[in-house]
Amino acid sequence: MSDEPDVITQFETQSTIQDRRADAAMRAVLSSTYAFVRSAEINKTISGFTFDHYIDEAKRSLKDDRILGSASNSTTGIGKRQAQITALETLETNFNNSMASMRKLAEAKDTSARRSV
């Protein structure tokens, strides 16, 4: 912690090093408490799934588009995540098209270079 003075507004008073340390300690305790609670929630969620659940989810993400839900309202969709196989096929098509375009450009440059000689 720095020993530089705080910028004081009209509703605040000068904080001391002890105040800053107490504030940092309180934030650390709150952070640890929050992490503990969230990890307990996550562990409960994970323990409800079997290996088959994870395999099925992985298969679905490969084959099927998924609707992304809103965190604040589970009934609201905010978009669609493309199936991984579709994304890979799109990537492959775009790559092949780009390579074909580059090949045509290279051939055109070779042809024009031969003509100019």
Summary of the structure (lengths in Angstrom):
residues: 117
radius of gyration: 29.2
end to end distance: 72.4
largest distance: 83.2
contacts: 210
relative contact order: 0.05
helix: 66%
strand: 8%
